[in-house]
Amino acid sequence: MIHYDLICDKGHAFDGWFSNSAAYDEQAGSGLVACTHCGSTSVEKQLMAPGIPVKSNRKSESKAMVAAPADPKLAELMTMIRELRRHVEENAENVGDRFAEEARKIHYAESAQRGIYGQTTPDEARELIEEGIVVHPLPRLPEDGN
């Protein structure tokens, strides 16, 4: 997993986790990375300081690491996203990598009307939207890549 500090064209700063730098490039290029404040998909990586590990032969200073308090609005948003994911997973059928195929069957009444979720490529998602098939990506959570 790779963590990026991001900024939208309106100046809102936020962060995102991606499986690798190519995943960020692909998602951002497809308009799938959106500002958490305003929804803008015009997003860029911010300049970040590299994480440089200390030498392993150094004695560690015994300082306890304490997490900084989270932004209450961010914590509330993450709770809402987890609840959304839980609701979808409990009330819809996971069709895996057959998502685009199943969504088309449902849309064209070739299959029973039902809620589904699964995986698809950005190109397949774009094609579904162009056909008038309503799809919404489920947001990835930090724990999804661990």
C-alpha positions in Angstrom: 0.0 0.0 0.0 1.1 3.5 -0.7 -0.2 6.7 1.0 -0.5 10.0 -0.9 -1.3 13.4 0.3 -3.7 14.8 -2.4 -5.1 18.2 -3.2 -8.0 19.1 -5.5 -8.3 22.1 -7.9 -10.2 24.0 -5.2 -7.4 23.7 -2.7 -8.9 21.0 -0.4 -6.2 18.7 1.0 -6.9 15.1 1.8 -5.2 11.7 1.6 -5.6 8.4 -0.1 -4.3 4.9 0.0 -3.5 3.0 -3.2 -2.1 -0.5 -3.9 0.8 1.1 -5.8 1.6 4.3 -7.8 0.2 2.8 -11.0 -3.1 2.2 -9.3 -3.3 5.9 -8.3 -2.4 7.0 -11.9 -5.1 4.7 -13.4 -7.8 5.7 -10.9 -7.0 9.4 -11.1 -6.8 9.3 -14.9 -10.2 7.6 -15.0 -11.8 10.2 -12.7 -12.3 7.8 -9.9 -10.3 9.8 -7.3 -12.5 12.5 -5.9 -12.0 15.2 -3.2 -13.5 14.2 0.1 -14.6 17.8 0.7 -16.2 18.9 -2.6 -16.2 15.8 -4.9 -13.9 17.4 -7.5 -12.1 14.8 -9.6 -9.4 17.2 -10.6 -6.9 15.9 -8.1 -3.1 15.9 -7.9 -0.5 14.5 -5.5 1.1 16.9 -3.1 4.8 17.2 -2.5 5.5 14.8 0.4 8.6 14.2 2.5 10.0 10.7 2.0 10.0 8.3 5.0 13.6 7.5 5.8 14.0 4.6 8.2 16.6 4.9 11.0 19.6 2.6 10.9 19.0 -0.7 12.6 22.1 -0.5 14.7 21.0 2.6 16.5 19.6 2.4 20.0 16.0 3.4 20.0 14.9 6.1 22.3 12.1 4.7 24.4 9.5 7.2 23.5 5.9 5.9 23.4 4.2 6.6 20.1 0.8 8.1 20.5 -1.7 8.6 17.7 -2.8 12.1 17.1 -6.5 12.7 17.7 -8.4 12.1 14.5 -10.5 14.8 12.9 -14.0 14.1 14.2 -15.6 14.8 10.8 -13.2 12.4 9.2 -13.9 9.8 11.8 -17.7 10.3 11.3 -17.2 10.0 7.5 -15.2 6.7 7.9 -18.0 5.3 10.1 -20.6 6.2 7.5 -18.5 4.6 4.7 -18.1 1.4 6.8 -21.8 1.3 7.4 -22.6 1.8 3.7 -20.2 -1.1 2.8 -21.7 -3.3 5.5 -25.3 -2.6 4.3 -24.4 -3.3 0.6 -22.6 -6.6 1.6 -25.5 -7.7 3.7 -28.2 -6.8 1.2 -26.7 -7.3 -2.3 -25.2 -10.3 -4.1 -21.5 -10.4 -4.7 -21.0 -11.3 -8.3 -17.2 -10.8 -8.3 -15.6 -10.0 -11.6 -18.9 -10.7 -13.5 -20.2 -7.3 -12.3 -20.4 -5.6 -15.7 -22.0 -8.7 -17.3 -24.6 -9.0 -14.5 -25.4 -5.3 -14.4 -26.2 -5.4 -18.1 -28.4 -8.5 -17.7 -30.4 -6.8 -14.9 -30.6 -3.5 -16.8 -31.9 -5.2 -20.0 -34.3 -7.4 -18.0 -32.4 -10.6 -18.9 -32.0 -11.4 -15.2 -34.0 -10.8 -12.1 -33.9 -7.3 -10.6 -31.6 -7.3 -7.5 -28.8 -5.5 -5.9 -25.3 -6.6 -6.8 -21.8 -5.6 -6.1 -18.4 -6.8 -7.4 -15.4 -5.7 -9.3 -15.0 -4.2 -12.8 -12.4 -2.2 -14.6 -12.6 1.6 -15.0 -13.2 1.1 -18.8 -16.1 -1.4 -18.1 -17.6 1.0 -15.5 -17.4 3.9 -18.0 -19.1 1.7 -20.7 -21.9 0.8 -18.2 -22.5 4.5 -17.4 -22.5 5.4 -21.1 -25.2 2.8 -21.7 -27.3 4.4 -19.0 -26.7 1.7 -16.4 -26.5 3.3 -12.9 -23.4 2.1 -11.0 -21.6 3.5 -8.0 -18.1 2.6 -6.8 -17.9 1.4 -3.2 -15.2 3.4 -1.5 -12.0 1.5 -0.5 -11.1 1.6 3.1 -7.6 1.7 4.5 -8.0 -1.8 5.9 -9.0 -3.2 2.4 -5.3 -3.4 1.3 -4.0 -4.9 4.5 
